[in-house]
Amino acid sequence: MAERDLVDAYEIYVHPVALGGGESVLQGLPARQGLTLTGARTFDGNVVKLEYGRPITV
């Protein structure tokens, strides 16, 4: 869906764990998406929810 420019918002939950590697969650996107951080929330002092969306144009 993101490849066809059909996604308006992303909610990403970050769990602070040290790992040696891994794949990108947004791997394969053709270009930068131009998203803006629209919100953030912490759960139990460990998990962080990041909300990104497209800039509002009028």
mmCIF file of the N, C-alpha and C atoms, coordinates in Angstrom:
data_MODEL
# 
_entry.id   MODEL 
# 
loop_
_atom_site.group_PDB 
_atom_site.id 
_atom_site.type_symbol 
_atom_site.label_atom_id 
_atom_site.label_alt_id 
_atom_site.label_comp_id 
_atom_site.label_asym_id 
_atom_site.label_entity_id 
_atom_site.label_seq_id 
_atom_site.pdbx_PDB_ins_code 
_atom_site.Cartn_x 
_atom_site.Cartn_y 
_atom_site.Cartn_z 
_atom_site.occupancy 
_atom_site.B_iso_or_equiv 
_atom_site.pdbx_formal_charge 
_atom_site.auth_seq_id 
_atom_site.auth_comp_id 
_atom_site.auth_asym_id 
_atom_site.auth_atom_id 
_atom_site.pdbx_PDB_model_num 
ATOM 1   N N  . MET A 1 1  ? 0.813  -1.196 0.000  1.00 0.00 ? 1  MET A N  1 
ATOM 2   C CA . MET A 1 1  ? 0.000  0.000  0.000  1.00 0.00 ? 1  MET A CA 1 
ATOM 3   C C  . MET A 1 1  ? 0.856  1.259  0.000  1.00 0.00 ? 1  MET A C  1 
ATOM 4   N N  . ALA A 1 2  ? 1.945  1.242  0.783  1.00 0.00 ? 2  ALA A N  1 
ATOM 5   C CA . ALA A 1 2  ? 2.797  2.420  0.829  1.00 0.00 ? 2  ALA A CA 1 
ATOM 6   C C  . ALA A 1 2  ? 3.457  2.691  -0.520 1.00 0.00 ? 2  ALA A C  1 
ATOM 7   N N  . GLU A 1 3  ? 3.761  1.612  -1.247 1.00 0.00 ? 3  GLU A N  1 
ATOM 8   C CA . GLU A 1 3  ? 4.387  1.774  -2.559 1.00 0.00 ? 3  GLU A CA 1 
ATOM 9   C C  . GLU A 1 3  ? 3.469  2.528  -3.525 1.00 0.00 ? 3  GLU A C  1 
ATOM 10  N N  . ARG A 1 4  ? 2.152  2.443  -3.290 1.00 0.00 ? 4  ARG A N  1 
ATOM 11  C CA . ARG A 1 4  ? 1.172  3.117  -4.154 1.00 0.00 ? 4  ARG A CA 1 
ATOM 12  C C  . ARG A 1 4  ? 0.668  4.425  -3.558 1.00 0.00 ? 4  ARG A C  1 
ATOM 13  N N  . ASP A 1 5  ? 1.342  4.900  -2.511 1.00 0.00 ? 5  ASP A N  1 
ATOM 14  C CA . ASP A 1 5  ? 1.021  6.184  -1.875 1.00 0.00 ? 5  ASP A CA 1 
ATOM 15  C C  . ASP A 1 5  ? -0.392 6.183  -1.275 1.00 0.00 ? 5  ASP A C  1 
ATOM 16  N N  . LEU A 1 6  ? -0.790 5.067  -0.658 1.00 0.00 ? 6  LEU A N  1 
ATOM 17  C CA . LEU A 1 6  ? -2.126 4.935  -0.087 1.00 0.00 ? 6  LEU A CA 1 
ATOM 18  C C  . LEU A 1 6  ? -2.146 5.033  1.437  1.00 0.00 ? 6  LEU A C  1 
ATOM 19  N N  . VAL A 1 7  ? -0.999 5.243  2.060  1.00 0.00 ? 7  VAL A N  1 
ATOM 20  C CA . VAL A 1 7  ? -0.926 5.310  3.522  1.00 0.00 ? 7  VAL A CA 1 
ATOM 21  C C  . VAL A 1 7  ? -0.802 6.767  3.950  1.00 0.00 ? 7  VAL A C  1 
ATOM 22  N N  . ASP A 1 8  ? -1.716 7.216  4.814  1.00 0.00 ? 8  ASP A N  1 
ATOM 23  C CA . ASP A 1 8  ? -1.691 8.600  5.295  1.00 0.00 ? 8  ASP A CA 1 
ATOM 24  C C  . ASP A 1 8  ? -1.047 8.732  6.664  1.00 0.00 ? 8  ASP A C  1 
ATOM 25  N N  . ALA A 1 9  ? -0.972 7.630  7.427  1.00 0.00 ? 9  ALA A N  1 
ATOM 26  C CA . ALA A 1 9  ? -0.429 7.711  8.778  1.00 0.00 ? 9  ALA A CA 1 
ATOM 27  C C  . ALA A 1 9  ? 0.222  6.392  9.172  1.00 0.00 ? 9  ALA A C  1 
ATOM 28  N N  . TYR A 1 10 ? 1.219  6.498  10.033 1.00 0.00 ? 10 TYR A N  1 
ATOM 29  C CA . TYR A 1 10 ? 1.896  5.328  10.586 1.00 0.00 ? 10 TYR A CA 1 
ATOM 30  C C  . TYR A 1 10 ? 1.895  5.450  12.103 1.00 0.00 ? 10 TYR A C  1 
ATOM 31  N N  . GLU A 1 11 ? 1.687  4.327  12.792 1.00 0.00 ? 11 GLU A N  1 
ATOM 32  C CA . GLU A 1 11 ? 1.847  4.245  14.239 1.00 0.00 ? 11 GLU A CA 1 
ATOM 33  C C  . GLU A 1 11 ? 2.938  3.214  14.492 1.00 0.00 ? 11 GLU A C  1 
ATOM 34  N N  . ILE A 1 12 ? 4.025  3.653  15.084 1.00 0.00 ? 12 ILE A N  1 
ATOM 35  C CA . ILE A 1 12 ? 5.174  2.786  15.320 1.00 0.00 ? 12 ILE A CA 1 
ATOM 36  C C  . ILE A 1 12 ? 5.392  2.673  16.818 1.00 0.00 ? 12 ILE A C  1 
ATOM 37  N N  . TYR A 1 13 ? 5.480  1.447  17.309 1.00 0.00 ? 13 TYR A N  1 
ATOM 38  C CA . TYR A 1 13 ? 5.738  1.191  18.727 1.00 0.00 ? 13 TYR A CA 1 
ATOM 39  C C  . TYR A 1 13 ? 7.196  0.779  18.863 1.00 0.00 ? 13 TYR A C  1 
ATOM 40  N N  . VAL A 1 14 ? 7.934  1.515  19.697 1.00 0.00 ? 14 VAL A N  1 
ATOM 41  C CA . VAL A 1 14 ? 9.359  1.259  19.884 1.00 0.00 ? 14 VAL A CA 1 
ATOM 42  C C  . VAL A 1 14 ? 9.562  0.582  21.230 1.00 0.00 ? 14 VAL A C  1 
ATOM 43  N N  . HIS A 1 15 ? 10.172 -0.606 21.190 1.00 0.00 ? 15 HIS A N  1 
ATOM 44  C CA . HIS A 1 15 ? 10.530 -1.341 22.403 1.00 0.00 ? 15 HIS A CA 1 
ATOM 45  C C  . HIS A 1 15 ? 12.050 -1.268 22.532 1.00 0.00 ? 15 HIS A C  1 
ATOM 46  N N  . PRO A 1 16 ? 12.556 -0.656 23.585 1.00 0.00 ? 16 PRO A N  1 
ATOM 47  C CA . PRO A 1 16 ? 14.003 -0.465 23.705 1.00 0.00 ? 16 PRO A CA 1 
ATOM 48  C C  . PRO A 1 16 ? 14.738 -1.772 24.028 1.00 0.00 ? 16 PRO A C  1 
ATOM 49  N N  . VAL A 1 17 ? 15.149 -2.470 22.987 1.00 0.00 ? 17 VAL A N  1 
ATOM 50  C CA . VAL A 1 17 ? 15.898 -3.706 23.122 1.00 0.00 ? 17 VAL A CA 1 
ATOM 51  C C  . VAL A 1 17 ? 17.124 -3.602 22.225 1.00 0.00 ? 17 VAL A C  1 
ATOM 52  N N  . ALA A 1 18 ? 18.266 -3.943 22.757 1.00 0.00 ? 18 ALA A N  1 
ATOM 53  C CA . ALA A 1 18 ? 19.498 -3.887 21.967 1.00 0.00 ? 18 ALA A CA 1 
ATOM 54  C C  . ALA A 1 18 ? 19.627 -5.167 21.141 1.00 0.00 ? 18 ALA A C  1 
ATOM 55  N N  . LEU A 1 19 ? 19.644 -5.011 19.832 1.00 0.00 ? 19 LEU A N  1 
ATOM 56  C CA . LEU A 1 19 ? 19.793 -6.138 18.918 1.00 0.00 ? 19 LEU A CA 1 
ATOM 57  C C  . LEU A 1 19 ? 20.965 -5.881 17.992 1.00 0.00 ? 19 LEU A C  1 
ATOM 58  N N  . GLY A 1 20 ? 21.497 -6.923 17.449 1.00 0.00 ? 20 GLY A N  1 
ATOM 59  C CA . GLY A 1 20 ? 22.649 -6.803 16.565 1.00 0.00 ? 20 GLY A CA 1 
ATOM 60  C C  . GLY A 1 20 ? 22.295 -6.506 15.123 1.00 0.00 ? 20 GLY A C  1 
ATOM 61  N N  . GLY A 1 21 ? 21.052 -6.610 14.738 1.00 0.00 ? 21 GLY A N  1 
ATOM 62  C CA . GLY A 1 21 ? 20.681 -6.369 13.344 1.00 0.00 ? 21 GLY A CA 1 
ATOM 63  C C  . GLY A 1 21 ? 19.201 -6.580 13.135 1.00 0.00 ? 21 GLY A C  1 
ATOM 64  N N  . GLY A 1 22 ? 18.807 -6.565 11.894 1.00 0.00 ? 22 GLY A N  1 
ATOM 65  C CA . GLY A 1 22 ? 17.400 -6.767 11.570 1.00 0.00 ? 22 GLY A CA 1 
ATOM 66  C C  . GLY A 1 22 ? 17.039 -6.037 10.300 1.00 0.00 ? 22 GLY A C  1 
ATOM 67  N N  . GLU A 1 23 ? 15.797 -6.223 9.883  1.00 0.00 ? 23 GLU A N  1 
ATOM 68  C CA . GLU A 1 23 ? 15.318 -5.579 8.668  1.00 0.00 ? 23 GLU A CA 1 
ATOM 69  C C  . GLU A 1 23 ? 14.573 -4.294 9.002  1.00 0.00 ? 23 GLU A C  1 
ATOM 70  N N  . SER A 1 24 ? 14.593 -3.369 8.071  1.00 0.00 ? 24 SER A N  1 
ATOM 71  C CA . SER A 1 24 ? 13.864 -2.116 8.228  1.00 0.00 ? 24 SER A CA 1 
ATOM 72  C C  . SER A 1 24 ? 12.366 -2.375 8.137  1.00 0.00 ? 24 SER A C  1 
ATOM 73  N N  . VAL A 1 25 ? 11.603 -1.728 8.999  1.00 0.00 ? 25 VAL A N  1 
ATOM 74  C CA . VAL A 1 25 ? 10.148 -1.870 8.967  1.00 0.00 ? 25 VAL A CA 1 
ATOM 75  C C  . VAL A 1 25 ? 9.580  -1.269 7.683  1.00 0.00 ? 25 VAL A C  1 
ATOM 76  N N  . LEU A 1 26 ? 10.191 -0.209 7.203  1.00 0.00 ? 26 LEU A N  1 
ATOM 77  C CA . LEU A 1 26 ? 9.683  0.495  6.018  1.00 0.00 ? 26 LEU A CA 1 
ATOM 78  C C  . LEU A 1 26 ? 10.537 0.215  4.790  1.00 0.00 ? 26 LEU A C  1 
ATOM 79  N N  . GLN A 1 27 ? 11.140 -0.944 4.744  1.00 0.00 ? 27 GLN A N  1 
ATOM 80  C CA . GLN A 1 27 ? 12.002 -1.317 3.636  1.00 0.00 ? 27 GLN A CA 1 
ATOM 81  C C  . GLN A 1 27 ? 11.207 -1.412 2.341  1.00 0.00 ? 27 GLN A C  1 
ATOM 82  N N  . GLY A 1 28 ? 11.781 -0.968 1.264  1.00 0.00 ? 28 GLY A N  1 
ATOM 83  C CA . GLY A 1 28 ? 11.140 -1.098 -0.035 1.00 0.00 ? 28 GLY A CA 1 
ATOM 84  C C  . GLY A 1 28 ? 10.336 0.104  -0.496 1.00 0.00 ? 28 GLY A C  1 
ATOM 85  N N  . LEU A 1 29 ? 10.280 1.156  0.300  1.00 0.00 ? 29 LEU A N  1 
ATOM 86  C CA . LEU A 1 29 ? 9.553  2.348  -0.154 1.00 0.00 ? 29 LEU A CA 1 
ATOM 87  C C  . LEU A 1 29 ? 10.356 3.027  -1.255 1.00 0.00 ? 29 LEU A C  1 
ATOM 88  N N  . PRO A 1 30 ? 9.683  3.510  -2.290 1.00 0.00 ? 30 PRO A N  1 
ATOM 89  C CA . PRO A 1 30 ? 10.389 4.085  -3.428 1.00 0.00 ? 30 PRO A CA 1 
ATOM 90  C C  . PRO A 1 30 ? 11.059 5.432  -3.137 1.00 0.00 ? 30 PRO A C  1 
ATOM 91  N N  . ALA A 1 31 ? 10.542 6.189  -2.181 1.00 0.00 ? 31 ALA A N  1 
ATOM 92  C CA . ALA A 1 31 ? 11.099 7.515  -1.888 1.00 0.00 ? 31 ALA A CA 1 
ATOM 93  C C  . ALA A 1 31 ? 10.716 7.916  -0.464 1.00 0.00 ? 31 ALA A C  1 
ATOM 94  N N  . ARG A 1 32 ? 11.306 9.005  0.015  1.00 0.00 ? 32 ARG A N  1 
ATOM 95  C CA . ARG A 1 32 ? 10.924 9.530  1.328  1.00 0.00 ? 32 ARG A CA 1 
ATOM 96  C C  . ARG A 1 32 ? 9.443  9.863  1.321  1.00 0.00 ? 32 ARG A C  1 
ATOM 97  N N  . GLN A 1 33 ? 8.801  9.647  2.444  1.00 0.00 ? 33 GLN A N  1 
ATOM 98  C CA . GLN A 1 33 ? 7.356  9.830  2.511  1.00 0.00 ? 33 GLN A CA 1 
ATOM 99  C C  . GLN A 1 33 ? 6.935  11.224 2.972  1.00 0.00 ? 33 GLN A C  1 
ATOM 100 N N  . GLY A 1 34 ? 7.850  12.046 3.461  1.00 0.00 ? 34 GLY A N  1 
ATOM 101 C CA . GLY A 1 34 ? 7.505  13.404 3.869  1.00 0.00 ? 34 GLY A CA 1 
ATOM 102 C C  . GLY A 1 34 ? 6.540  13.438 5.035  1.00 0.00 ? 34 GLY A C  1 
ATOM 103 N N  . LEU A 1 35 ? 6.723  12.561 6.011  1.00 0.00 ? 35 LEU A N  1 
ATOM 104 C CA . LEU A 1 35 ? 5.821  12.488 7.156  1.00 0.00 ? 35 LEU A CA 1 
ATOM 105 C C  . LEU A 1 35 ? 6.259  13.422 8.267  1.00 0.00 ? 35 LEU A C  1 
ATOM 106 N N  . THR A 1 36 ? 5.310  13.806 9.108  1.00 0.00 ? 36 THR A N  1 
ATOM 107 C CA . THR A 1 36 ? 5.556  14.685 10.248 1.00 0.00 ? 36 THR A CA 1 
ATOM 108 C C  . THR A 1 36 ? 5.154  13.948 11.520 1.00 0.00 ? 36 THR A C  1 
ATOM 109 N N  . LEU A 1 37 ? 5.949  14.086 12.569 1.00 0.00 ? 37 LEU A N  1 
ATOM 110 C CA . LEU A 1 37 ? 5.592  13.498 13.859 1.00 0.00 ? 37 LEU A CA 1 
ATOM 111 C C  . LEU A 1 37 ? 4.371  14.236 14.391 1.00 0.00 ? 37 LEU A C  1 
ATOM 112 N N  . THR A 1 38 ? 3.257  13.508 14.580 1.00 0.00 ? 38 THR A N  1 
ATOM 113 C CA . THR A 1 38 ? 2.011  14.130 15.029 1.00 0.00 ? 38 THR A CA 1 
ATOM 114 C C  . THR A 1 38 ? 1.666  13.787 16.467 1.00 0.00 ? 38 THR A C  1 
ATOM 115 N N  . GLY A 1 39 ? 2.362  12.816 17.043 1.00 0.00 ? 39 GLY A N  1 
ATOM 116 C CA . GLY A 1 39 ? 2.083  12.462 18.427 1.00 0.00 ? 39 GLY A CA 1 
ATOM 117 C C  . GLY A 1 39 ? 3.073  11.452 18.950 1.00 0.00 ? 39 GLY A C  1 
ATOM 118 N N  . ALA A 1 40 ? 3.195  11.408 20.265 1.00 0.00 ? 40 ALA A N  1 
ATOM 119 C CA . ALA A 1 40 ? 4.063  10.434 20.931 1.00 0.00 ? 40 ALA A CA 1 
ATOM 120 C C  . ALA A 1 40 ? 3.484  10.146 22.305 1.00 0.00 ? 40 ALA A C  1 
ATOM 121 N N  . ARG A 1 41 ? 3.602  8.893  22.728 1.00 0.00 ? 41 ARG A N  1 
ATOM 122 C CA . ARG A 1 41 ? 3.089  8.494  24.032 1.00 0.00 ? 41 ARG A CA 1 
ATOM 123 C C  . ARG A 1 41 ? 3.975  7.393  24.594 1.00 0.00 ? 41 ARG A C  1 
ATOM 124 N N  . THR A 1 42 ? 4.211  7.432  25.895 1.00 0.00 ? 42 THR A N  1 
ATOM 125 C CA . THR A 1 42 ? 5.011  6.413  26.567 1.00 0.00 ? 42 THR A CA 1 
ATOM 126 C C  . THR A 1 42 ? 4.097  5.499  27.370 1.00 0.00 ? 42 THR A C  1 
ATOM 127 N N  . PHE A 1 43 ? 4.329  4.197  27.285 1.00 0.00 ? 43 PHE A N  1 
ATOM 128 C CA . PHE A 1 43 ? 3.572  3.202  28.035 1.00 0.00 ? 43 PHE A CA 1 
ATOM 129 C C  . PHE A 1 43 ? 4.502  2.518  29.034 1.00 0.00 ? 43 PHE A C  1 
ATOM 130 N N  . ASP A 1 44 ? 4.126  2.516  30.283 1.00 0.00 ? 44 ASP A N  1 
ATOM 131 C CA . ASP A 1 44 ? 4.881  1.818  31.340 1.00 0.00 ? 44 ASP A CA 1 
ATOM 132 C C  . ASP A 1 44 ? 6.350  2.214  31.402 1.00 0.00 ? 44 ASP A C  1 
ATOM 133 N N  . GLY A 1 45 ? 6.684  3.378  30.905 1.00 0.00 ? 45 GLY A N  1 
ATOM 134 C CA . GLY A 1 45 ? 8.065  3.844  30.964 1.00 0.00 ? 45 GLY A CA 1 
ATOM 135 C C  . GLY A 1 45 ? 9.018  3.112  30.042 1.00 0.00 ? 45 GLY A C  1 
ATOM 136 N N  . ASN A 1 46 ? 8.516  2.211  29.219 1.00 0.00 ? 46 ASN A N  1 
ATOM 137 C CA . ASN A 1 46 ? 9.383  1.426  28.344 1.00 0.00 ? 46 ASN A CA 1 
ATOM 138 C C  . ASN A 1 46 ? 9.035  1.567  26.872 1.00 0.00 ? 46 ASN A C  1 
ATOM 139 N N  . VAL A 1 47 ? 7.797  1.353  26.530 1.00 0.00 ? 47 VAL A N  1 
ATOM 140 C CA . VAL A 1 47 ? 7.363  1.364  25.135 1.00 0.00 ? 47 VAL A CA 1 
ATOM 141 C C  . VAL A 1 47 ? 6.937  2.775  24.744 1.00 0.00 ? 47 VAL A C  1 
ATOM 142 N N  . VAL A 1 48 ? 7.363  3.202  23.555 1.00 0.00 ? 48 VAL A N  1 
ATOM 143 C CA . VAL A 1 48 ? 7.000  4.525  23.048 1.00 0.00 ? 48 VAL A CA 1 
ATOM 144 C C  . VAL A 1 48 ? 6.219  4.348  21.749 1.00 0.00 ? 48 VAL A C  1 
ATOM 145 N N  . LYS A 1 49 ? 5.063  4.990  21.671 1.00 0.00 ? 49 LYS A N  1 
ATOM 146 C CA . LYS A 1 49 ? 4.253  4.990  20.447 1.00 0.00 ? 49 LYS A CA 1 
ATOM 147 C C  . LYS A 1 49 ? 4.523  6.299  19.709 1.00 0.00 ? 49 LYS A C  1 
ATOM 148 N N  . LEU A 1 50 ? 4.970  6.199  18.479 1.00 0.00 ? 50 LEU A N  1 
ATOM 149 C CA . LEU A 1 50 ? 5.223  7.368  17.640 1.00 0.00 ? 50 LEU A CA 1 
ATOM 150 C C  . LEU A 1 50 ? 4.182  7.394  16.532 1.00 0.00 ? 50 LEU A C  1 
ATOM 151 N N  . GLU A 1 51 ? 3.551  8.533  16.354 1.00 0.00 ? 51 GLU A N  1 
ATOM 152 C CA . GLU A 1 51 ? 2.532  8.685  15.316 1.00 0.00 ? 51 GLU A CA 1 
ATOM 153 C C  . GLU A 1 51 ? 3.051  9.672  14.270 1.00 0.00 ? 51 GLU A C  1 
ATOM 154 N N  . TYR A 1 52 ? 3.072  9.221  13.029 1.00 0.00 ? 52 TYR A N  1 
ATOM 155 C CA . TYR A 1 52 ? 3.508  10.054 11.917 1.00 0.00 ? 52 TYR A CA 1 
ATOM 156 C C  . TYR A 1 52 ? 2.385  10.180 10.914 1.00 0.00 ? 52 TYR A C  1 
ATOM 157 N N  . GLY A 1 53 ? 2.245  11.370 10.321 1.00 0.00 ? 53 GLY A N  1 
ATOM 158 C CA . GLY A 1 53 ? 1.217  11.580 9.315  1.00 0.00 ? 53 GLY A CA 1 
ATOM 159 C C  . GLY A 1 53 ? 1.697  12.538 8.246  1.00 0.00 ? 53 GLY A C  1 
ATOM 160 N N  . ARG A 1 54 ? 0.911  12.635 7.213  1.00 0.00 ? 54 ARG A N  1 
ATOM 161 C CA . ARG A 1 54 ? 1.240  13.569 6.132  1.00 0.00 ? 54 ARG A CA 1 
ATOM 162 C C  . ARG A 1 54 ? 0.920  14.997 6.587  1.00 0.00 ? 54 ARG A C  1 
ATOM 163 N N  . PRO A 1 55 ? 1.730  15.957 6.159  1.00 0.00 ? 55 PRO A N  1 
ATOM 164 C CA . PRO A 1 55 ? 1.414  17.349 6.476  1.00 0.00 ? 55 PRO A CA 1 
ATOM 165 C C  . PRO A 1 55 ? 0.071  17.751 5.881  1.00 0.00 ? 55 PRO A C  1 
ATOM 166 N N  . ILE A 1 56 ? -0.680 18.542 6.602  1.00 0.00 ? 56 ILE A N  1 
ATOM 167 C CA . ILE A 1 56 ? -1.986 19.002 6.133  1.00 0.00 ? 56 ILE A CA 1 
ATOM 168 C C  . ILE A 1 56 ? -1.784 20.155 5.155  1.00 0.00 ? 56 ILE A C  1 
ATOM 169 N N  . THR A 1 57 ? -2.367 20.034 3.989  1.00 0.00 ? 57 THR A N  1 
ATOM 170 C CA . THR A 1 57 ? -2.283 21.118 2.993  1.00 0.00 ? 57 THR A CA 1 
ATOM 171 C C  . THR A 1 57 ? -3.690 21.640 2.747  1.00 0.00 ? 57 THR A C  1 
ATOM 172 N N  . VAL A 1 58 ? -3.778 22.959 2.649  1.00 0.00 ? 58 VAL A N  1 
ATOM 173 C CA . VAL A 1 58 ? -5.081 23.598 2.445  1.00 0.00 ? 58 VAL A CA 1 
ATOM 174 C C  . VAL A 1 58 ? -5.123 24.208 1.074  1.00 0.00 ? 58 VAL A C  1 
# 
